[in-house]
């Protein structure tokens, strides 16, 4: 007993999660995607990472330099022997048109080809990752806040509060969510933020029902009763005793939720209601491919793979996570 | 008896649970878990509370400390009427009354380590300054017989007996005056039961605690109780000094319970044994008159019609029976 190392709940979950190889691979993939999303400007862009011109150092990606203003750096320096510059691996900005190179297939110059305005597809995909992921995370964050609040109120207080919130959830569920989102977006300005908010505002019902059920169950446990006997306030019981014990299934559903939100954003962009141009998004690249699908296979394949892999990885992580928190489920 | 000597005083306490039926959830009937109980508990003494499952003893214990709200009646704790206090006014009083639960596997939050479990009460009431809390918890661990290096462990790493010790440490951390011990040993191994009871007794003498000790058989409370009350279907049927009730049980139900204690060389067992075979009736449909009459070996006509009152049959020995 004395030798044994103490294991907290979350550490136990991680040890269990580690056993699922697919989930670990997925986690690495999503981590890579996060890396791409965070460092997008260092991976794709038409400004050099470092530029040395006549003894002066410039870092155009990080800061704006006055004396470079108005100069087409790429044109001027890329083959200039008197200066030294390091460009990002993809030397194109996602919004940089090149009308002489429209719809060119993958090549050494454009790794994943160009679209109908000559924009580099890889550059657009790298910059689209941040859009897709942030929409997924922020939308699910909004849904979690609403769902956790309403679900815990309904489950903790029961009675009339529960009745009202449960009916509200049922009303929300009866709406065909995707068409509701389309309708709302048709009346509002197209922007990333509106998409995040709309997906979040329509996606909280699952979390709310889950939390309500957990709270109903936990309200009856002896340790919550013991905390009440010690004089703990309602808020203390909810935040310290019930929320931590209901969080694991909520986080599982949040992982699935992020995957779902990314898919919804792609669908919206595909239908032309999504991220407004010229901002890139995976769904938006796909929607362009509609017109050229007979020959421009690179416009279909690469963003398609990106969406597929991201959504699948997130679902596999959610799956592994769910198995890790409930070992009984795995046996059945 | 001096009035100040009474820590808990209960008058005509009732706790009914509605049973809902039908599509409109109308309340069709009630479970009378606690039905018109009047009781006094003396300071620093232990009242044993005995009865079969379903007799309402746990409900009584929880209602006494307002974990459940009474349907009717009056609860006076430490000379304060707490019957209708709201949760905010009740909070300072909760410092003085605690409960130890039957199941030590369910009573500890699995996400909290020993330190935060035990210091829960002192952080709610802020009785110990933050910097001293760890030392305070370490002292308590020693007091309940646990090793000091368990402070960072989680509940799943402990045995039932150890968990119950943690639960006891959590209860005494806020230095209460009164503790409801709700079958604190019945989920434990027999070998551990005695240790826990001894621990409870030594804590009682150290801190001058008052206990209600709930158990489902008389054997368990015999050792620790000063007074014993026997409950049957929400009512107290007999209450007396511990010695008295074992030597001279009056109510036929108490006699059956005592005969159920397994003992070597028992003679009087056979005469009432076959009468106790019946199940306890549902607390929804309590028999008319004396609720015990269908199982009673000495029942007469009056028992089917009139509810017997808890009366002094001998000095300080009360029983609710028409025929003793």
Interface residues (C-beta under 8 A of the other chain):
Chain A: X1 X2 X4 X6 X7 X8 X9 X221 X222 X223 X225 X226 X227 X228 X229 X230 X231 X232 X233 X234 X236 X241 X244 X245
Chain B: X65 X67 X87 X90 X91 X92 X94 X95 X97 X98 X99 X101 X103 X106 X107 X108 X109 X110 X111 X113 X120 X121 X124 X125 X147 X149 X152 X153 X154 X157 X167 X170 X174
